[in-house]
Amino acid sequence: MFLSILTKVDSSFDPLAYLNYYEYSYYPDNVFHLDYTQEYYNYFADNIFKYETFYFKDKENFLEEFKGILMNNLYATLNVDLYYWNSTGYYYNKIHTSHLAFVTGFDEEKDVFYAFEDDVNLVYDVREIPINQVIQAYKSPNKQFKGDYRILTFKNDFIPSYEIDIKQFIKCTKQLIYNLDMLIEKKEVVNKTMIREDSSKVYFYNNEFIKISNRLKGNKLLLGTLKDKKLLNESLTDELNEVLDDSCMMWKNIQGVYLKNCLRNNFAELDNIEKKISAAFMTEKEVWEKVIENLKRSE
């Protein structure tokens, strides 16, 4: 959401989309997932945006109030449940999860709102959200975030162009390496008991594996940026890109084996993919270790 706003203001923020401000986490609900780090969110809160959280005056008739908010503010988000929200997205009719939707406008003749959202292939674009889905998603009892909506504004009139902070990049990369070490030691990503008790978690893990594969593709773009800035040499960049290509295929294989066994209720077979997951994490860790080693030589 933040980047979809920023990159329209200044294209120098494009690389921020695939910097390694990410981590593999079990927080807060003890369920494995890929997410941005707190440093990533802090960057926007400390340097770019300020946002305020509000509640609608009349929750039963919130639509008109929200339309007024959209007409008087450039950037606003609505607190929704993705299960009901975006019919092109992976979570729709599969997984209940809270989401702050970046809503850009509405069309009263078509009875739709417009929001930036991913589709099932994680392609981010403006989507039409019919009124009935907006109402269901907003009124869902399964939301966890506080507040009904947020208004975002820029902290300053002038936004300086973005430059990669190499020291911060190295710090985040070391943090990610440590994170990967912890995962390799843990040796359990998929909670089989939870899947048996809650079938929606089958789709949850499947989506996380897709996100990881896409994240690795983003890592290739990051390596290309570092090469262009003369921070990585071309031969090492090509070598690491080949490793990341293989790693993407590895995660796609993990996803396919996982989904096949879940749909066939062969949950005991899921133990076999944990070794493959650990191997994939080890490969990713080795990529970042080589990047760090090469960057240190460049300093």
Contacts in CASP RR format, 6 or more apart in sequence:
PFRMAT RR
TARGET T0000
AUTHOR 0000-0000-0000
METHOD contacts of the structure
MODEL  1
MFLSILTKVDSSFDPLAYLNYYEYSYYPDNVFHLDYTQEYYNYFADNIFK
YETFYFKDKENFLEEFKGILMNNLYATLNVDLYYWNSTGYYYNKIHTSHL
AFVTGFDEEKDVFYAFEDDVNLVYDVREIPINQVIQAYKSPNKQFKGDYR
ILTFKNDFIPSYEIDIKQFIKCTKQLIYNLDMLIEKKEVVNKTMIREDSS
KVYFYNNEFIKISNRLKGNKLLLGTLKDKKLLNESLTDELNEVLDDSCMM
WKNIQGVYLKNCLRNNFAELDNIEKKISAAFMTEKEVWEKVIENLKRSE
1 77 0 8 1.000
1 100 0 8 1.000
1 102 0 8 1.000
1 116 0 8 1.000
2 44 0 8 1.000
2 48 0 8 1.000
2 49 0 8 1.000
3 13 0 8 1.000
3 16 0 8 1.000
3 17 0 8 1.000
4 102 0 8 1.000
4 116 0 8 1.000
4 124 0 8 1.000
5 75 0 8 1.000
5 102 0 8 1.000
5 152 0 8 1.000
6 13 0 8 1.000
6 16 0 8 1.000
6 48 0 8 1.000
6 159 0 8 1.000
7 13 0 8 1.000
7 14 0 8 1.000
7 17 0 8 1.000
9 159 0 8 1.000
10 159 0 8 1.000
10 161 0 8 1.000
10 162 0 8 1.000
12 161 0 8 1.000
12 162 0 8 1.000
12 163 0 8 1.000
13 162 0 8 1.000
15 162 0 8 1.000
15 164 0 8 1.000
15 221 0 8 1.000
15 222 0 8 1.000
15 225 0 8 1.000
16 162 0 8 1.000
17 218 0 8 1.000
18 218 0 8 1.000
18 219 0 8 1.000
18 221 0 8 1.000
18 222 0 8 1.000
18 225 0 8 1.000
19 164 0 8 1.000
19 169 0 8 1.000
19 172 0 8 1.000
19 222 0 8 1.000
20 169 0 8 1.000
20 172 0 8 1.000
20 173 0 8 1.000
20 176 0 8 1.000
20 219 0 8 1.000
20 222 0 8 1.000
20 288 0 8 1.000
21 36 0 8 1.000
21 37 0 8 1.000
21 39 0 8 1.000
21 40 0 8 1.000
21 43 0 8 1.000
21 172 0 8 1.000
22 34 0 8 1.000
22 35 0 8 1.000
22 36 0 8 1.000
22 37 0 8 1.000
22 40 0 8 1.000
22 176 0 8 1.000
22 215 0 8 1.000
23 34 0 8 1.000
23 35 0 8 1.000
23 36 0 8 1.000
23 37 0 8 1.000
23 175 0 8 1.000
23 176 0 8 1.000
23 179 0 8 1.000
24 32 0 8 1.000
24 33 0 8 1.000
24 34 0 8 1.000
24 179 0 8 1.000
24 180 0 8 1.000
24 183 0 8 1.000
24 281 0 8 1.000
25 32 0 8 1.000
25 33 0 8 1.000
25 34 0 8 1.000
25 35 0 8 1.000
26 32 0 8 1.000
26 33 0 8 1.000
30 191 0 8 1.000
31 191 0 8 1.000
31 194 0 8 1.000
31 201 0 8 1.000
31 204 0 8 1.000
32 189 0 8 1.000
32 190 0 8 1.000
32 191 0 8 1.000
32 205 0 8 1.000
32 208 0 8 1.000
33 204 0 8 1.000
33 208 0 8 1.000
34 208 0 8 1.000
34 211 0 8 1.000
34 212 0 8 1.000
34 215 0 8 1.000
37 172 0 8 1.000
37 175 0 8 1.000
39 168 0 8 1.000
39 172 0 8 1.000
47 155 0 8 1.000
48 154 0 8 1.000
48 155 0 8 1.000
48 159 0 8 1.000
49 152 0 8 1.000
49 153 0 8 1.000
49 154 0 8 1.000
49 155 0 8 1.000
50 152 0 8 1.000
50 153 0 8 1.000
50 154 0 8 1.000
50 155 0 8 1.000
51 77 0 8 1.000
51 150 0 8 1.000
51 151 0 8 1.000
51 152 0 8 1.000
51 153 0 8 1.000
52 150 0 8 1.000
52 151 0 8 1.000
53 146 0 8 1.000
53 147 0 8 1.000
53 149 0 8 1.000
53 150 0 8 1.000
54 147 0 8 1.000
54 148 0 8 1.000
54 149 0 8 1.000
54 150 0 8 1.000
54 151 0 8 1.000
55 147 0 8 1.000
55 148 0 8 1.000
56 62 0 8 1.000
56 65 0 8 1.000
56 66 0 8 1.000
56 148 0 8 1.000
56 149 0 8 1.000
57 65 0 8 1.000
58 65 0 8 1.000
59 139 0 8 1.000
59 148 0 8 1.000
62 138 0 8 1.000
62 148 0 8 1.000
63 131 0 8 1.000
63 134 0 8 1.000
63 135 0 8 1.000
66 76 0 8 1.000
66 78 0 8 1.000
66 103 0 8 1.000
66 149 0 8 1.000
67 106 0 8 1.000
69 76 0 8 1.000
69 149 0 8 1.000
69 151 0 8 1.000
70 76 0 8 1.000
70 103 0 8 1.000
70 104 0 8 1.000
70 105 0 8 1.000
70 106 0 8 1.000
73 151 0 8 1.000
73 153 0 8 1.000
74 152 0 8 1.000
74 153 0 8 1.000
75 102 0 8 1.000
75 151 0 8 1.000
75 152 0 8 1.000
75 153 0 8 1.000
76 102 0 8 1.000
76 103 0 8 1.000
76 149 0 8 1.000
76 150 0 8 1.000
76 151 0 8 1.000
76 152 0 8 1.000
77 100 0 8 1.000
77 101 0 8 1.000
77 102 0 8 1.000
77 103 0 8 1.000
77 149 0 8 1.000
77 150 0 8 1.000
77 152 0 8 1.000
78 100 0 8 1.000
78 101 0 8 1.000
78 103 0 8 1.000
78 115 0 8 1.000
78 134 0 8 1.000
78 138 0 8 1.000
78 148 0 8 1.000
78 149 0 8 1.000
79 98 0 8 1.000
79 99 0 8 1.000
79 100 0 8 1.000
79 101 0 8 1.000
79 138 0 8 1.000
79 143 0 8 1.000
79 145 0 8 1.000
79 147 0 8 1.000
79 148 0 8 1.000
79 149 0 8 1.000
79 150 0 8 1.000
80 98 0 8 1.000
80 99 0 8 1.000
80 100 0 8 1.000
80 101 0 8 1.000
80 134 0 8 1.000
80 137 0 8 1.000
80 138 0 8 1.000
80 140 0 8 1.000
80 143 0 8 1.000
81 96 0 8 1.000
81 97 0 8 1.000
81 98 0 8 1.000
81 99 0 8 1.000
81 136 0 8 1.000
81 137 0 8 1.000
81 140 0 8 1.000
81 142 0 8 1.000
81 143 0 8 1.000
82 89 0 8 1.000
82 91 0 8 1.000
82 92 0 8 1.000
82 95 0 8 1.000
82 96 0 8 1.000
82 97 0 8 1.000
82 98 0 8 1.000
82 99 0 8 1.000
82 137 0 8 1.000
83 91 0 8 1.000
83 92 0 8 1.000
83 93 0 8 1.000
83 94 0 8 1.000
83 95 0 8 1.000
83 96 0 8 1.000
83 97 0 8 1.000
83 137 0 8 1.000
83 140 0 8 1.000
83 142 0 8 1.000
84 92 0 8 1.000
84 133 0 8 1.000
84 136 0 8 1.000
84 137 0 8 1.000
84 140 0 8 1.000
85 91 0 8 1.000
85 92 0 8 1.000
85 99 0 8 1.000
85 101 0 8 1.000
85 117 0 8 1.000
85 129 0 8 1.000
85 133 0 8 1.000
85 134 0 8 1.000
85 137 0 8 1.000
86 92 0 8 1.000
86 101 0 8 1.000
86 115 0 8 1.000
86 117 0 8 1.000
86 118 0 8 1.000
86 119 0 8 1.000
86 127 0 8 1.000
86 129 0 8 1.000
86 133 0 8 1.000
87 133 0 8 1.000
88 117 0 8 1.000
88 119 0 8 1.000
88 120 0 8 1.000
88 127 0 8 1.000
89 117 0 8 1.000
89 118 0 8 1.000
89 119 0 8 1.000
89 120 0 8 1.000
90 118 0 8 1.000
90 120 0 8 1.000
90 122 0 8 1.000
90 203 0 8 1.000
90 207 0 8 1.000
90 210 0 8 1.000
91 97 0 8 1.000
91 99 0 8 1.000
91 207 0 8 1.000
94 200 0 8 1.000
94 203 0 8 1.000
94 204 0 8 1.000
95 200 0 8 1.000
95 201 0 8 1.000
95 203 0 8 1.000
95 204 0 8 1.000
95 207 0 8 1.000
96 140 0 8 1.000
96 142 0 8 1.000
96 200 0 8 1.000
97 142 0 8 1.000
98 142 0 8 1.000
98 143 0 8 1.000
98 144 0 8 1.000
98 145 0 8 1.000
100 145 0 8 1.000
100 150 0 8 1.000
101 115 0 8 1.000
101 117 0 8 1.000
101 129 0 8 1.000
101 137 0 8 1.000
102 115 0 8 1.000
102 116 0 8 1.000
103 113 0 8 1.000
103 114 0 8 1.000
103 115 0 8 1.000
103 129 0 8 1.000
104 114 0 8 1.000
104 115 0 8 1.000
104 116 0 8 1.000
104 126 0 8 1.000
105 113 0 8 1.000
105 114 0 8 1.000
106 112 0 8 1.000
106 113 0 8 1.000
106 114 0 8 1.000
107 114 0 8 1.000
110 128 0 8 1.000
111 130 0 8 1.000
111 131 0 8 1.000
112 128 0 8 1.000
112 129 0 8 1.000
112 130 0 8 1.000
112 131 0 8 1.000
113 128 0 8 1.000
113 129 0 8 1.000
113 131 0 8 1.000
113 134 0 8 1.000
114 126 0 8 1.000
114 127 0 8 1.000
114 128 0 8 1.000
114 129 0 8 1.000
115 126 0 8 1.000
115 127 0 8 1.000
115 129 0 8 1.000
116 124 0 8 1.000
116 125 0 8 1.000
116 126 0 8 1.000
116 127 0 8 1.000
117 124 0 8 1.000
117 125 0 8 1.000
117 127 0 8 1.000
117 129 0 8 1.000
118 124 0 8 1.000
119 125 0 8 1.000
119 127 0 8 1.000
122 210 0 8 1.000
122 211 0 8 1.000
122 214 0 8 1.000
129 137 0 8 1.000
138 148 0 8 1.000
164 225 0 8 1.000
164 226 0 8 1.000
164 229 0 8 1.000
166 231 0 8 1.000
166 295 0 8 1.000
166 299 0 8 1.000
169 295 0 8 1.000
170 292 0 8 1.000
170 295 0 8 1.000
170 296 0 8 1.000
173 288 0 8 1.000
173 291 0 8 1.000
173 292 0 8 1.000
174 292 0 8 1.000
176 288 0 8 1.000
177 285 0 8 1.000
177 288 0 8 1.000
177 289 0 8 1.000
177 292 0 8 1.000
180 281 0 8 1.000
180 282 0 8 1.000
180 284 0 8 1.000
180 285 0 8 1.000
180 288 0 8 1.000
181 285 0 8 1.000
183 189 0 8 1.000
183 278 0 8 1.000
183 281 0 8 1.000
184 278 0 8 1.000
184 281 0 8 1.000
184 282 0 8 1.000
184 285 0 8 1.000
187 274 0 8 1.000
187 278 0 8 1.000
188 274 0 8 1.000
189 205 0 8 1.000
189 274 0 8 1.000
189 277 0 8 1.000
190 205 0 8 1.000
190 258 0 8 1.000
190 270 0 8 1.000
190 273 0 8 1.000
190 274 0 8 1.000
190 277 0 8 1.000
191 201 0 8 1.000
192 267 0 8 1.000
192 270 0 8 1.000
194 201 0 8 1.000
195 201 0 8 1.000
195 202 0 8 1.000
195 205 0 8 1.000
195 262 0 8 1.000
195 267 0 8 1.000
196 267 0 8 1.000
202 259 0 8 1.000
202 262 0 8 1.000
202 263 0 8 1.000
205 258 0 8 1.000
206 255 0 8 1.000
206 258 0 8 1.000
206 259 0 8 1.000
206 262 0 8 1.000
209 251 0 8 1.000
209 252 0 8 1.000
209 254 0 8 1.000
209 255 0 8 1.000
209 258 0 8 1.000
210 255 0 8 1.000
212 251 0 8 1.000
213 248 0 8 1.000
213 251 0 8 1.000
213 252 0 8 1.000
213 255 0 8 1.000
216 244 0 8 1.000
216 247 0 8 1.000
216 248 0 8 1.000
216 251 0 8 1.000
216 284 0 8 1.000
217 244 0 8 1.000
217 248 0 8 1.000
219 244 0 8 1.000
219 287 0 8 1.000
220 241 0 8 1.000
220 244 0 8 1.000
220 245 0 8 1.000
223 232 0 8 1.000
223 237 0 8 1.000
223 240 0 8 1.000
223 241 0 8 1.000
223 244 0 8 1.000
223 291 0 8 1.000
224 232 0 8 1.000
224 237 0 8 1.000
226 232 0 8 1.000
226 237 0 8 1.000
226 291 0 8 1.000
226 295 0 8 1.000
227 233 0 8 1.000
227 234 0 8 1.000
227 237 0 8 1.000
230 298 0 8 1.000
231 294 0 8 1.000
231 295 0 8 1.000
231 298 0 8 1.000
232 291 0 8 1.000
232 294 0 8 1.000
232 295 0 8 1.000
232 298 0 8 1.000
233 294 0 8 1.000
236 290 0 8 1.000
236 294 0 8 1.000
240 287 0 8 1.000
240 290 0 8 1.000
240 291 0 8 1.000
243 283 0 8 1.000
243 286 0 8 1.000
243 287 0 8 1.000
244 287 0 8 1.000
246 283 0 8 1.000
247 280 0 8 1.000
247 283 0 8 1.000
247 284 0 8 1.000
247 287 0 8 1.000
250 276 0 8 1.000
250 279 0 8 1.000
250 280 0 8 1.000
250 283 0 8 1.000
251 280 0 8 1.000
253 276 0 8 1.000
254 273 0 8 1.000
254 276 0 8 1.000
254 277 0 8 1.000
254 280 0 8 1.000
257 269 0 8 1.000
257 272 0 8 1.000
257 273 0 8 1.000
257 276 0 8 1.000
258 270 0 8 1.000
258 273 0 8 1.000
260 266 0 8 1.000
261 267 0 8 1.000
261 269 0 8 1.000
261 270 0 8 1.000
261 273 0 8 1.000
262 270 0 8 1.000
END
